[in-house]
Amino acid sequence: MKMFKGRGKLSSYMLAAAVTFIWSITFVATKYLLGYLSPGEILLYRVAVAYVIFVAADLHRLPPLDIRTELKIAAAGFLGITLYFLCENTALSFSTASNVALLCSTAPLLTGVVSHIFTSSEKMSGRFVLGSVFCLIGIFFIIFNGHFVLKLNPLGDMIALLAALTFAGYSVVIRDVKCDYTPAQIARKMLFYTLISLLLLTLTPVVRLHPSQLMRPAVAGNILFLGLFASAFCTWGWNIVIWSLGAVKANNLIYLTPPITMLFSALILDERITLFAVAGGLLILAGVYISQKIH
């Protein structure tokens, strides 16, 4: 695979930090857009924007791949983009941005379990379990940030957890993709299959379109942000992080999402933040540090 040769661990962590930061903001941006667009519609627009960006950056036709690799990339796109974001966006329709971010942040633990069961190279270690315990206790602290308990929604919570599980599946699948494509070309191919699946879903009630809402500057601006940064840059960047650090180590950094989302939810959506949230954030940071020492 044509990686960025010489990419060190530090640069991989820096890239992971940038992606995690952007993903943390997406919960807030999506929550806003749900006031105007349907969950599937938001995903369709942002994926379309991202795919156009990749095609415009390289107008050459991608060389063919063997069927096994093609299916892996298609599965990664379906699990990590189509299913994950449909579940996440739908969950945000029922719950707060902070709540959904918290439940989706169980993806690292689920990734460890899935990887432990289906692969031989990334087994759960004592440090991984200990770090996960710290992170989950931190998440538990943030859950008691007041509004979460009062607005508990079983359906929304189950959908958010399903999103975390699909992301775990994507991480394990994309980790084993080996071909001569660059990271950008793999991201482009993933987005192609995602776009095809979403266009097919427009024939069902899952993706309901309200294109007139795109005339609102704030709506269009948030869609462009999600397409350019959250879908294009983050799809490209997170694949690199997974290939560099491994699925388990990479996804453990997602534990950093809840405290960042809590901060932006407080600043933009006026969602309340307390000392419990601060304590939870510190525990999450400690857990991430411990879990990154799994090897």
C-alpha positions in Angstrom: 0.0 0.0 0.0 1.3 3.4 -0.9 1.5 4.9 2.6 3.2 8.1 3.7 6.6 6.5 4.1 8.4 7.6 7.3 5.2 8.6 9.0 6.1 8.3 12.7 3.9 7.5 15.7 3.9 11.2 16.8 2.5 12.4 13.4 -0.1 9.6 13.5 -1.2 10.8 17.0 -1.3 14.4 15.8 -3.5 13.3 12.8 -5.7 11.3 15.2 -6.0 14.4 17.5 -7.2 16.5 14.5 -9.7 13.9 13.4 -11.0 13.3 16.9 -11.4 17.1 17.4 -13.4 17.4 14.1 -15.6 14.4 14.9 -16.4 15.9 18.3 -17.8 19.1 16.6 -19.8 17.0 14.1 -22.2 15.9 16.8 -23.1 19.6 17.4 -23.3 20.4 13.7 -25.5 17.4 13.0 -27.8 18.2 15.9 -28.3 21.7 14.4 -29.0 20.3 10.9 -31.6 17.8 12.2 -33.9 20.9 12.7 -34.1 21.2 8.9 -33.0 17.9 7.3 -33.6 14.2 7.8 -30.8 12.0 9.3 -30.2 10.1 6.0 -30.4 13.3 4.0 -27.6 14.9 6.0 -25.4 11.9 5.4 -26.2 11.8 1.7 -25.2 15.5 1.2 -22.0 15.3 3.2 -20.9 12.1 1.4 -21.6 13.6 -2.0 -19.6 16.7 -1.1 -16.7 14.5 0.1 -16.7 12.3 -3.0 -16.8 15.3 -5.3 -13.7 16.7 -3.5 -11.7 13.4 -4.0 -12.7 13.1 -7.6 -11.8 16.8 -8.3 -8.4 16.3 -6.7 -7.6 13.4 -9.0 -9.7 13.0 -12.2 -7.9 9.8 -13.2 -9.9 6.6 -13.1 -8.8 4.3 -10.3 -7.1 1.0 -11.4 -9.1 -2.1 -10.8 -8.7 -4.2 -7.6 -9.1 -7.9 -7.0 -12.6 -8.8 -5.9 -11.6 -9.6 -2.3 -10.1 -6.2 -1.7 -13.0 -4.5 -3.5 -15.4 -6.2 -1.2 -13.4 -5.2 1.9 -13.4 -1.6 0.9 -17.2 -1.7 0.1 -17.8 -3.4 3.5 -15.7 -0.7 5.2 -17.7 2.1 3.6 -21.0 0.5 4.4 -20.2 -0.2 8.0 -18.1 2.9 8.8 -20.0 5.5 6.9 -23.5 4.4 5.7 -24.6 2.4 8.8 -22.5 4.3 11.4 -23.7 7.8 10.4 -27.3 6.7 9.7 -27.4 5.3 13.3 -25.6 8.3 14.8 -27.8 10.9 13.0 -30.9 9.0 13.9 -29.8 8.7 17.6 -29.3 12.5 17.6 -32.9 12.9 16.6 -33.9 11.3 20.0 -31.2 12.5 22.3 -28.7 15.3 23.1 -25.4 15.7 21.3 -23.5 14.9 24.5 -25.5 11.8 25.1 -25.0 10.3 21.7 -21.2 11.2 21.8 -20.9 9.3 25.1 -22.6 6.1 23.8 -20.8 6.2 20.5 -17.5 6.4 22.5 -18.0 2.8 23.5 -16.6 2.0 20.0 -13.0 1.5 21.3 -14.1 -1.1 23.8 -16.3 -2.9 21.2 -13.4 -2.7 18.7 -11.1 -4.4 21.3 -13.7 -7.2 21.7 -14.3 -7.6 18.0 -10.6 -7.6 17.2 -9.9 -10.0 20.0 -12.5 -12.5 18.6 -11.8 -12.2 14.9 -8.1 -11.4 14.6 -4.9 -12.9 16.0 -2.7 -9.8 15.9 -4.6 -7.4 18.2 -5.7 -9.2 21.4 -7.0 -7.4 24.5 -4.3 -6.8 27.1 -4.4 -6.0 30.8 -3.5 -2.3 30.0 -6.2 -2.1 27.4 -8.8 -3.4 29.9 -7.5 -1.1 32.7 -7.5 2.0 30.4 -11.0 1.1 29.2 -12.2 0.9 32.8 -10.8 4.4 33.5 -12.5 5.7 30.3 -15.8 4.1 31.1 -15.8 5.4 34.6 -15.1 8.8 33.2 -18.0 8.4 30.7 -20.1 7.4 33.7 -19.2 10.6 35.5 -20.1 12.7 32.4 -23.4 10.9 32.0 -24.4 12.4 35.4 -24.0 15.8 33.9 -27.6 16.5 34.9 -29.6 16.4 31.7 -28.6 12.9 30.6 -30.5 11.0 33.2 -33.5 13.3 32.8 -33.6 12.8 29.0 -32.7 9.1 28.8 -34.3 7.6 25.6 -33.9 3.8 25.3 -34.5 3.8 21.5 -31.9 6.6 20.9 -29.4 4.9 23.2 -29.8 1.5 21.5 -29.3 3.1 18.1 -26.2 5.0 19.3 -24.7 1.8 20.7 -25.4 0.1 17.3 -23.5 2.9 15.7 -20.5 2.1 17.9 -20.7 -1.5 17.0 -20.7 -0.8 13.3 -17.7 1.5 13.7 -15.8 -1.3 15.5 -16.6 -3.6 12.5 -15.4 -1.0 10.0 -12.1 -0.6 12.0 -11.3 -4.3 11.9 -12.2 -4.6 8.2 -10.3 -1.5 6.9 -7.2 -2.5 9.0 -6.6 -5.5 6.8 -7.1 -3.7 3.4 -3.8 -4.1 1.5 -3.5 -2.8 -2.1 -1.5 -0.3 -4.2 -4.0 2.5 -3.7 -3.0 5.6 -1.7 -4.9 6.5 1.4 -6.8 9.1 -0.6 -7.8 6.6 -3.3 -9.1 4.1 -0.7 -11.1 6.9 1.0 -12.5 7.8 -2.4 -13.5 4.2 -3.2 -15.1 3.9 0.3 -17.1 7.0 -0.3 -18.1 5.8 -3.8 -19.7 2.7 -2.4 -21.3 4.7 0.4 -22.8 7.1 -2.1 -24.3 4.3 -4.1 -25.9 2.8 -1.0 -27.4 6.1 0.0 -28.7 6.9 -3.5 -30.5 3.5 -3.4 -31.9 4.4 0.0 -33.5 7.5 -1.4 -36.0 5.1 -2.9 -37.1 4.2 0.7 -38.3 6.2 3.7 -34.8 6.0 5.2 -33.5 9.0 3.2 -36.2 11.7 2.8 -35.0 14.7 0.8 -35.7 18.4 1.5 -33.3 20.1 -0.9 -35.0 23.6 -0.5 -33.5 23.7 3.0 -30.0 23.9 1.4 -30.8 27.5 0.4 -30.4 28.5 4.1 -26.8 29.7 4.5 -26.3 28.1 7.9 -27.6 24.7 6.6 -25.4 24.8 3.5 -22.4 25.9 5.6 -22.8 23.0 8.1 -23.2 20.5 5.2 -20.0 21.9 3.6 -18.2 21.6 6.9 -19.3 18.0 7.4 -18.5 17.1 3.8 -15.1 18.7 3.6 -13.7 18.0 7.0 -15.8 15.3 8.7 -16.3 13.0 5.7 -13.4 13.8 3.3 -10.5 14.7 5.7 -11.5 12.4 8.5 -12.2 9.3 6.3 -8.7 9.8 4.8 -7.0 10.6 8.1 -8.6 7.9 10.2 -7.7 5.1 7.8 -4.0 6.3 8.0 -4.2 6.3 11.8 -5.7 2.7 11.9 -3.0 1.5 9.5 -0.3 3.1 11.6 -1.4 2.3 15.2 -3.8 -0.6 14.7 -7.6 -0.7 15.1 -7.6 -1.1 18.9 -5.0 1.7 19.7 -6.5 4.1 17.1 -10.1 3.7 18.3 -9.1 4.1 21.9 -8.5 7.7 21.1 -12.2 8.1 20.4 -12.7 8.1 24.2 -11.5 11.8 23.9 -14.6 12.7 21.9 -17.1 13.0 24.9 -15.3 15.8 26.8 -14.6 17.7 23.6 -18.3 17.4 22.5 -19.4 18.4 26.0 -17.4 21.6 25.7 -18.8 22.5 22.3 -22.3 21.5 23.3 -22.1 23.9 26.3 -20.7 26.7 24.1 -23.0 26.3 21.1 -26.1 24.4 22.2 -26.2 25.6 25.9 -26.1 22.1 27.2 -25.1 22.2 30.9 -21.6 21.1 32.1 -20.6 20.3 35.7 -17.7 19.3 37.9 -18.7 15.7 37.3 -18.0 16.3 33.6 -14.6 17.8 34.3 -13.7 14.8 36.6 -14.9 12.4 33.9 -12.8 14.1 31.3 -9.7 13.8 33.4 -10.4 10.1 34.0 -10.8 9.6 30.2 -7.5 11.3 29.6 -5.8 8.9 32.1 -7.5 5.9 30.6 -6.4 6.8 27.0 -2.8 7.3 28.2 -2.8 3.8 29.9 -4.5 2.1 26.9 -1.9 3.5 24.5 0.7 1.4 26.3 -0.9 -1.9 25.3 2.2 -3.1 23.5 
